[in-house]
Amino acid sequence: MYIEIKGLDDERFERPLQLIANLFFEETTVSLTRKEGQPEATVEFAIEIDGSVNVEANLFAADGRNFSTFYKKNLPTGLNEKESFKVVKNTVSHAYLTVLQDWTGMVQNWGFLTGVRPTKLLHKKLHEGTPKDVAHRELAEEYLITPKKIKLMQEIIDRQLAVLPDLYDLRNEVSIYIGIPFCPTKCAYCTFPAYAINGRQGSVNSFLGGLHYEMRKIGEWLKANEIKITTVYYGGGTPTSITAEEMDMLYEEMYTSFPDVDKIREITVEAGRPDTITPEKLDVLNKWKIDRISINPQSYIQETLKAIGRHHTVEETIDKYHLAREAGMKNINMDLIIGLPGEGTKEFAYTLNETEKLMPESLTVHTLSFKRASEMTKNKEKYKVADRDEIEEMMQLAEEWTADYGYVPYYLYRQKNILGNLENVGYSLPGQESLYNIIIMEEMQTIIGLGCGASSKFIHPETGKITHFANPKDPKSYNDAFEEYTEKKLAILAELFRKEESAVAEK
């Protein structure tokens, strides 16, 4: 699909318009300059700015059909150039989406939003004091989000504030993400730092030495500056890929190095691959009072697991779930993926029926996304997936099933190239929500990433400005430079919390 754009001479428009076109078509080329070949559509823009941004868009399809629209948005005074361009870009996007919807007959439930965290928009409006009905109307008018999705956003925000009533006041604390970059095998859809653990014990040992160092140094700084930890999340990879002895030493390091571990609100360990769970590892989790874990089936269809590179059986998922329950795990999350290769509504309904037999405390329903660096994307022709209509039917099944069994939605995020332009939604039984998932999705607090491939997101306690920092993704690079990366994180923390540091120094 080739769409030619006329009337815009700023290349900053090209990427946003490309992303919006991708909501409608799998393979698109959007260009502000004429390319070879006949475009399937040409969209001409006329923009006038006179205290407001006035945009007219006309779409001329190759089949002779024409569609036009006009949209006007107020341009507040006092904006800098970047802020002004954002208003213009959103106005253009609004008009562009409208003519594309008219041309294709497809309605985009999320409007022209292509970002990861749509709930942040509603959080911001409500936190600033905008009445709920006004905020909902503004989201519908400004972004063309449908009422169904706005209702979902509101349900999620209500739940988040019930679970974390101090959500807007957490910026003077931090959460910790600890990345373990090893898995038994790498799944076809995955782009996380995940290396097959077999035969890599040397690099595992070296990696854990660097991780312990990071934990000690960051812990020392947090203690010295009286910064509390809200949550700790062990992710990866699969954190339970390492041995029970290594897990034991890791959690001992956490209790030794981090401040007031007994007061941390939540500690989660992903045990997503059931083939990594053993009685010995569950004993270690119990020893260190960790009872929130993830055991992820993704699907209960054995052929699907084989196709996506998960080398475990459906029966193993079920057996390890029961083993965890018998070991005293009281808060188990399970992940399911909509749209896996070869699966449709029948297969997903079966997976939901199997989930009913287990009833985990929380259930995250992901929609398959073709991530750029994944094996599945690189060999897309091998993986046949359901069409848009069937993907939407599967999401509807998930919504109905969770409601029937008392689960409530509590966090949401989206990804580029996600099937059906849908979303990933976390559901839980009331009171069993993951606090870490809420915090990271709403970007209310600094999250310090430790370990190979771990990303840190530093959020200024007063301004909310976000600074990103990432550790190396491969174990060798991490092992070679973990001290350097630790020092860089400490420097960022010192800058972020410098006022708090001064107050501590004066005591």
WOHUCOR-V508800 format. One record per residue. PSI is psi in radians with two decimals (999 if undefined). OMEGA is omega as a letter, one per 40 degrees, with the letter a starting at -180 (* if undefined). NEAR is the number of other ideal C-beta (glycine too) atoms within 12 Angstrom. Layout:
psi: [PSI:PSI]
omega: [OMEGA:OMEGA]
near: [NEAR:NEAR]
This chain:
psi: [2.11:2.12:2.12:2.38:2.27:2.63:-0.03:2.13:0.20:2.04:-0.27:-0.31:-0.42:-0.83:-0.86:-0.70:-0.56:-0.81:-0.68:-0.73:-0.61:-0.31:-0.42:-0.57:2.52:-0.87:1.95:2.60:2.12:2.20:2.43:-0.15:2.64:2.27:2.95:2.60:2.82:2.13:2.52:-0.40:2.58:2.25:2.08:2.26:2.51:2.12:2.31:2.31:2.06:0.96:-0.30:2.89:2.07:2.08:2.19:2.33:2.30:2.15:2.19:1.89:2.67:-0.41:0.09:-0.17:2.56:2.53:2.44:2.73:2.86:2.35:2.41:2.36:2.37:2.45:1.78:2.63:2.77:0.10:2.57:3.13:-0.74:-0.75:-0.69:-0.73:-0.64:-0.70:-0.77:-0.78:-0.76:-0.62:-0.76:-0.76:-0.69:-0.86:-0.69:-0.83:-0.70:-0.82:-0.55:-0.68:-0.73:-0.70:-0.78:-0.36:0.12:2.36:2.21:1.94:-0.48:0.27:-2.44:0.22:2.29:0.09:2.99:-0.63:1.30:-0.50:-0.38:-0.58:-0.78:-0.69:-0.83:-0.82:-0.80:-0.69:-0.52:-0.05:0.13:2.24:2.59:-0.79:-0.60:-0.76:-0.73:-0.75:-0.70:-0.69:-0.70:-0.73:-0.74:-0.66:-0.09:0.52:2.42:2.75:-0.61:-0.76:-0.59:-0.70:-0.74:-0.75:-0.76:-0.71:-0.73:-0.78:-0.73:-0.73:-0.72:-0.76:-0.42:-0.67:-0.67:1.33:-0.34:0.42:-0.69:-0.03:0.44:0.09:-0.26:0.06:3.08:2.82:2.82:2.27:2.24:2.02:2.22:1.88:0.61:2.56:2.80:-0.76:2.91:2.26:2.63:-0.47:-0.03:2.44:0.17:2.76:1.88:1.99:2.41:2.21:-0.44:2.23:0.10:0.47:-0.61:-0.83:-0.53:-0.83:-0.77:-0.75:-0.79:-0.57:-0.76:-0.69:-0.77:-0.69:-0.84:-0.78:-0.72:-0.84:-0.77:-0.71:-0.74:-0.78:-0.76:-0.72:-0.81:-0.52:0.16:0.78:2.18:2.68:2.22:-0.89:2.74:2.35:2.09:1.97:-2.83:-2.44:-2.86:1.89:-0.42:0.22:-0.52:2.96:2.87:-0.67:-0.72:-0.68:-0.77:-0.81:-0.60:-0.80:-0.53:-0.69:-0.72:-0.84:-0.56:-0.72:-0.67:2.58:2.40:0.96:-0.61:-0.30:-0.04:2.31:-0.52:2.34:2.15:2.44:2.09:2.20:0.77:-0.60:1.93:-0.39:0.01:-0.09:2.24:2.80:-0.65:-0.69:-0.64:-0.63:-0.68:-0.76:-0.75:-0.71:-0.67:0.33:0.71:2.01:0.19:1.98:2.86:2.31:1.95:1.88:-0.61:-0.81:2.69:0.38:2.03:-0.68:-0.63:-0.78:-0.71:-0.73:-0.58:0.06:0.35:1.85:1.02:2.90:2.81:-0.73:-0.60:-0.68:-0.83:-0.77:-0.73:-0.53:-0.84:-0.63:-0.75:-0.72:-0.81:-0.49:-0.08:0.18:2.10:-0.17:1.63:2.25:2.56:2.48:2.41:2.61:2.16:2.35:0.33:2.70:2.30:0.00:2.46:-2.77:-0.63:-0.84:-0.69:-0.63:-0.68:-0.76:-0.71:-0.69:-0.67:-0.63:-0.61:-0.52:-0.30:-0.71:1.15:2.81:-0.54:2.72:2.10:2.12:1.91:2.56:2.29:2.35:2.33:1.55:2.42:-0.72:0.08:2.72:-0.60:-0.69:-0.70:-0.49:0.90:-0.57:-0.37:-0.37:1.75:2.16:2.88:2.77:3.06:-0.79:-0.73:-0.61:-0.74:-0.64:-0.69:-0.72:-0.68:-0.70:-0.75:-0.74:-0.76:-0.74:-0.83:-0.69:-0.72:-0.55:0.28:0.25:2.54:2.53:2.38:-0.19:2.78:2.46:2.82:2.84:2.71:2.61:0.53:2.38:2.38:0.18:0.74:-2.41:2.97:2.29:2.30:2.20:2.62:2.80:2.45:2.28:-0.08:0.34:2.64:1.99:-0.67:-0.76:-0.68:-0.82:-0.76:-0.59:-0.59:-0.05:0.88:-0.08:2.61:2.32:2.07:2.09:2.17:2.45:3.01:2.22:0.01:2.33:2.38:2.54:1.83:2.14:2.10:2.26:-0.46:-0.83:-0.39:0.04:2.39:2.29:2.21:2.55:2.33:2.38:2.79:2.61:-0.42:2.54:-0.67:-0.83:-0.67:-0.83:-0.58:-0.36:0.35:-0.55:-0.74:-0.78:-0.59:-0.78:-0.68:-0.70:-0.70:-0.64:-0.71:-0.75:-0.73:-0.65:-0.72:-0.80:0.52:-0.58:-0.71:-0.65:-0.77:-0.72:-0.68:-0.72:-0.53:-0.27:999]
omega: [i:i:i:a:i:i:i:a:i:a:i:i:a:a:i:a:i:a:i:i:i:i:a:a:a:a:a:i:i:a:i:i:a:i:i:i:a:i:i:i:i:i:i:i:i:a:i:a:a:a:i:i:a:a:i:i:i:i:i:a:a:a:i:i:i:i:a:i:i:i:a:i:i:i:a:i:i:i:i:a:a:a:i:i:i:i:i:a:a:i:i:a:i:a:a:i:a:a:i:i:i:a:a:a:i:i:i:a:i:a:i:i:i:a:a:a:a:a:i:a:a:i:a:a:a:a:i:i:i:i:a:a:i:i:i:a:a:i:i:a:a:a:a:i:a:a:a:a:i:i:i:i:a:i:a:a:i:a:a:a:i:a:a:a:i:a:a:a:a:a:i:i:i:i:a:i:a:a:i:a:a:i:i:i:a:i:a:a:a:i:i:i:a:a:i:a:a:i:a:a:i:a:i:a:a:a:a:i:i:a:i:i:i:a:a:a:i:i:i:a:a:i:a:a:i:i:a:i:a:a:i:a:i:a:a:e:i:a:i:i:i:a:i:i:i:i:a:i:a:a:i:i:i:a:a:a:a:i:i:a:a:i:i:a:a:i:a:i:i:i:a:i:a:i:i:a:i:i:a:i:i:i:i:i:i:a:a:i:i:a:i:a:i:i:a:i:a:i:i:i:a:a:i:i:i:a:a:i:i:a:i:a:i:a:i:i:a:a:a:i:i:i:i:i:a:i:i:i:a:a:a:i:i:i:i:i:i:i:i:a:i:a:i:a:a:a:a:i:i:i:i:i:i:i:i:a:a:i:i:a:i:a:i:a:i:i:a:i:i:a:a:a:a:i:a:i:a:a:a:a:a:a:a:a:a:i:a:a:a:i:i:i:i:i:i:i:i:i:a:a:a:i:a:a:i:i:i:i:a:i:a:i:a:i:i:a:i:a:i:a:a:a:i:a:i:i:i:i:a:a:a:a:i:i:i:a:i:a:a:a:a:i:a:a:i:i:a:a:i:i:a:i:a:i:i:i:a:a:a:a:a:a:a:i:a:i:a:i:a:i:i:a:a:a:a:i:i:a:a:a:a:i:i:a:i:i:i:i:i:i:i:i:i:i:a:a:a:i:i:i:a:a:i:a:a:a:*]
near: [25:23:38:32:40:26:23:31:13:20:16:19:34:25:20:32:40:29:31:43:41:29:38:33:24:19:16:26:25:35:27:27:16:14:15:10:13:16:27:26:37:29:42:28:36:22:31:19:20:10:14:20:31:25:36:27:39:27:36:24:24:18:13:10:18:19:28:23:29:22:33:23:29:21:24:14:11:7:16:11:11:11:15:23:23:22:30:33:31:33:40:40:41:38:41:47:42:31:38:39:28:25:32:26:11:20:24:36:32:37:36:37:39:30:27:23:32:37:45:31:33:38:32:23:26:29:22:14:10:18:12:20:15:17:28:28:18:25:36:26:21:29:35:32:36:22:19:23:35:33:21:36:45:29:27:39:39:25:36:38:25:19:32:33:14:21:33:23:15:32:32:26:35:44:45:46:46:48:44:43:44:41:38:30:26:30:39:33:42:35:24:30:31:38:32:24:32:17:11:26:19:14:26:34:21:23:44:38:25:37:47:28:28:43:41:26:30:45:34:20:32:39:20:20:28:20:34:29:42:37:38:49:41:43:43:42:43:41:46:42:41:39:23:24:19:28:38:24:24:42:35:20:32:37:25:18:30:38:28:20:28:14:16:30:28:33:36:40:46:42:46:42:42:40:30:40:42:26:18:21:38:33:23:31:37:24:22:29:21:38:25:36:47:43:45:43:46:44:42:36:30:25:18:35:35:21:28:35:28:38:22:33:22:28:17:25:40:24:22:36:34:23:26:39:23:17:27:20:32:22:29:44:44:44:40:47:46:45:45:41:34:23:37:27:24:17:33:40:26:26:39:36:19:27:39:20:19:30:25:39:35:46:44:40:43:39:37:42:33:30:23:15:19:25:24:32:23:16:17:21:10:16:27:19:36:29:16:27:17:26:32:29:26:39:40:24:29:38:29:19:29:33:18:16:24:18:35:30:39:43:44:42:34:36:30:24:32:35:39:33:39:40:41:34:40:42:43:37:26:17:18:29:39:43:41:41:42:44:40:36:39:42:32:38:40:42:43:47:42:49:49:44:34:41:28:37:32:33:32:24:25:13:11:23:17:23:24:18:30:25:37:27:26:21:36:20:22:37:29:18:20:34:19:21:35:33:19:26:40:30:20:29:35:24:20:34:33:18:18:29:22:12:14:18:14:8:10]
